[in-house]
């Protein structure tokens, strides 16, 4: 029998928060509300909120459903964020805030904002 070290619990909580932030970012970028994502995956909006805050771990099957509902590959949610040595991005809150604002825009304005961001990102 293996015993769980205290540091493992902290790492698990950190990973839950990171995955939750990625889900929130993707949901906001698609302009979906918690309720809309919950309806798409068959759960309540409070459950999705608990996933997004990292309060609750996302079961693998549910993670697959979330990726499908967000119309993105599962690898885009997980990416390389969980490789050893990966740390939480200190700018995640700002990125989430921008994604939430962008997600509430009508499609035409969202396209303009994306074009502006691309232009600003050029060297």
N, C-alpha and C positions, 0 to 999 in steps of 0.2 A: 504494500500500500504506500502510495506517495503522500507526503504531507505538503500542504500549500504554505509557502513562505509568505510573510507579510509583504515583501516587495512584489510578489506576484500579484497580489490584490491591487496594489497601487498601479502596476503596469496594466492590469486588466481594466481598471477604471479609466486610465488615460486612453487606452485603445477604444473603449466604448465612447468616450467623449469625442475622440477624433473621427470615428466612423459616423457618429451622430451629426457632427458638424458638416461632414461631407454630404450626408443625406439632406440636411437642411439647406445647404448651398444648392444642391441639384434641384431640390423641390422648388426653392424660391426662384431659381433661374428659369424654371419651366413655368412659373406663374401659378403654381398649384398651392392651394391652402392645405393645412393639416387635414381638414375634413375630406377634401378631394383625394388626397393620397390614401387616407385611411379607407375610403370607400373603394378605391381601386385595388387595395390589397386585402380587404375584408377584415378590418379592425376598426377600433375607435380612434378618434383624433387624439385622445389623451395618451393612448398607447404609442402612437407615432411621436408625439411630443416627448414622451419618456425615452424613446430611442434617440431622438435628436439631441436631447440634453445629456445623453450618456448615462442617465439614471438606471436604464435597463439595457441589458445586452440584447442585440438583435439575433434571433435564431437564424441559422443559415438559410432555411427554406423561406423565411419571411424576407431575408435580405435579397434573395433571388426575385421574389415577387416585387419588392420595392424597386429594384433595378429595372425590371420589366415595365412597371407602371411609369417610371421616369424615362422610359425609352432610351436606356443607356446600358452599355455592357457592364456586367458586374465588376469587371476589372477596373472600370473607370471610378467606381465608388471606393474600391480598395486600393488600387494602384500600388505604388511603392511605399505608401505611408507607414506600413507596418513592418518594413524591413528593419533589421537590427540597426540601432543608432538613430532611427528617424525620430525627430522631435516635433512637438506641436508647433505649427507656424504661428509666430507672434502676431501676424497680421490677419489671422483668420476672422476675428470679429469684424474688422473693416470690410473684408471681402464678403462676409455674410450680409452685412448691412447693405452693401451695394447690390448684392444679388436680390435681396428682398425688395429693394426699391425698384430694381429693373424688372422683377417678376410681376410687379403691379402695373407696369406700363402697358399701354396698348401695343400690339405687335409692330405697328409702323414706327412708334417712338423707340421701341426696344431695338429695332434694326438700326435706327440712327445712332443710338447710344453704343451699340456694338461696333459700328463703323468708326465712331469717334475713339473708342477704346483701342481699336486696331491702329488707328493713325497715331495716337499718343504713344503706343507701344513700339513704334518704329524707331530705329536708331537715328 
